[in-house]
Amino acid sequence: MAEEKRQHLEFIQNIITRMNTNSFQLKGIAITIVSALLAIYGGTQNVIFIFLGIPSTLLFWFLDSYYLQQERKFRGVYNNVAGLKKLNAEGVEDIDNKENKIVVKPYAMPINEYTKKINKQYSYFNVFFSKTILWLYLSVILFLVIMGFVLII
């Protein structure tokens, strides 16, 4: 492998790692904010603090989805630069795959080329409802809604 190509892959991998770290930190901050609001509720007995956790959780869900979408796009760039090919069900290279047709110049990172037209995994809403983040944010929101209504009654 040429030194130029190896360095390009390293740059892309660093970006993927950074996106992953941002996503992980957003999850931690979201849980911390919800916990803080529940602690404030414990001190004040004001149910509004439980419901305030819902919009903040939604905000972090949107942000986390953005970082995960960017990470997926950079993984697509990485796969093309590395020369990794998509295989069909029979294990044969998928010639019709649009991702394989994107030409990535040395040190270029054309993430705008990776859209849902190429692969649905690059769609923001596909990422938003992906099982990697759906279970976390949806369970927090459901917990807050149920807890809030139980305490109101």
C-alpha positions in Angstrom: 0.0 0.0 0.0 1.4 3.4 -0.9 2.4 5.7 1.9 -0.1 8.4 0.6 -3.0 6.0 0.7 -2.0 4.7 4.1 -1.9 8.3 5.5 -5.2 9.1 3.9 -6.8 6.1 5.6 -5.3 7.2 8.9 -6.8 10.7 8.5 -10.2 9.2 7.8 -9.9 6.8 10.7 -9.1 9.7 13.1 -12.2 11.5 12.0 -14.3 8.3 12.5 -12.9 8.0 16.0 -13.6 11.6 16.7 -17.2 11.3 15.6 -17.6 8.1 17.7 -16.2 9.9 20.7 -18.6 12.8 20.2 -21.5 10.4 20.0 -20.4 8.7 23.2 -20.0 11.9 25.1 -23.5 13.2 23.9 -25.0 10.0 25.4 -23.3 10.7 28.7 -24.3 14.3 28.8 -27.9 13.5 28.0 -28.1 11.0 30.9 -26.3 13.4 33.2 -28.9 16.2 32.4 -31.8 13.9 32.9 -30.3 12.7 36.2 -29.8 16.3 37.3 -33.4 17.2 36.5 -34.6 14.1 38.4 -32.5 15.2 41.4 -34.0 18.7 41.2 -37.4 17.1 41.1 -36.5 15.2 44.3 -35.7 18.4 46.1 -38.6 20.5 44.8 -41.3 17.9 44.1 -42.2 19.9 41.0 -43.1 17.5 38.2 -42.2 20.1 35.5 -38.5 19.1 36.0 -39.3 15.6 34.9 -41.0 16.9 31.7 -38.0 19.2 31.1 -35.9 16.2 30.5 -37.9 15.3 27.4 -36.9 18.2 25.1 -33.3 18.0 26.2 -33.2 14.3 25.5 -34.7 14.9 22.0 -32.1 17.5 21.4 -29.3 15.1 22.2 -31.0 12.4 20.1 -30.9 14.7 17.1 -27.2 15.7 17.7 -26.2 12.1 18.3 -27.9 11.1 15.0 -26.0 13.8 13.2 -22.6 12.5 14.5 -23.6 8.9 13.7 -24.6 9.9 10.2 -21.3 11.7 9.6 -19.4 8.6 11.0 -21.2 6.4 8.5 -20.3 8.7 5.6 -16.7 8.7 6.6 -16.8 4.9 6.9 -18.0 4.9 3.3 -15.1 7.1 2.2 -12.7 4.8 4.2 -14.1 1.7 2.4 -13.7 3.3 -1.0 -10.1 4.5 -0.3 -9.2 1.1 1.1 -10.7 -0.6 -1.9 -13.1 -2.7 0.1 -15.9 -3.9 -2.1 -19.5 -4.6 -1.3 -20.5 -8.2 -1.8 -23.9 -9.5 -2.8 -25.7 -12.5 -1.2 -23.6 -15.0 -3.2 -20.3 -13.4 -2.1 -19.6 -11.9 -5.5 -18.6 -8.2 -5.9 -21.8 -6.1 -6.4 -21.1 -4.3 -9.6 -24.3 -2.3 -9.5 -23.3 -0.9 -6.1 -23.2 2.9 -6.4 -20.7 3.3 -3.6 -18.1 1.4 -5.5 -18.4 4.0 -8.3 -17.4 7.0 -6.2 -13.9 8.0 -7.0 -12.0 9.4 -4.0 -9.0 11.5 -4.8 -5.9 11.4 -2.5 -6.6 13.2 0.7 -10.1 14.0 -0.4 -13.1 13.3 1.9 -16.2 13.7 -0.3 -18.8 12.9 2.3 -21.4 14.9 0.4 -21.3 12.1 -2.3 -22.6 9.6 0.3 -26.4 10.1 0.3 -29.4 8.0 0.8 -29.6 7.6 -3.0 -26.4 5.5 -2.8 -27.3 3.7 0.4 -30.1 4.2 2.8 -27.7 3.9 5.7 -26.5 7.4 5.0 -30.0 8.9 5.5 -30.4 11.0 8.6 -33.8 9.5 9.5 -32.4 6.0 9.0 -29.7 6.9 11.5 -32.2 8.6 13.8 -34.2 5.4 14.1 -31.3 3.0 14.1 -31.2 0.4 16.9 -27.9 1.8 18.1 -29.4 4.9 19.5 -33.2 4.4 19.3 -33.3 2.1 22.4 -31.4 4.6 24.6 -33.2 7.9 23.8 -36.7 6.3 23.4 -36.4 4.5 26.7 -35.3 7.6 28.5 -38.2 9.6 27.0 -40.7 6.9 27.8 -39.4 6.6 31.3 -39.8 10.4 31.8 -43.3 10.5 30.3 -44.5 7.5 32.4 -42.9 8.8 35.6 -44.3 12.3 35.0 -47.8 11.1 34.5 -47.7 8.7 37.4 -46.5 11.5 39.7 -49.3 13.8 38.4 -52.0 11.3 39.2 
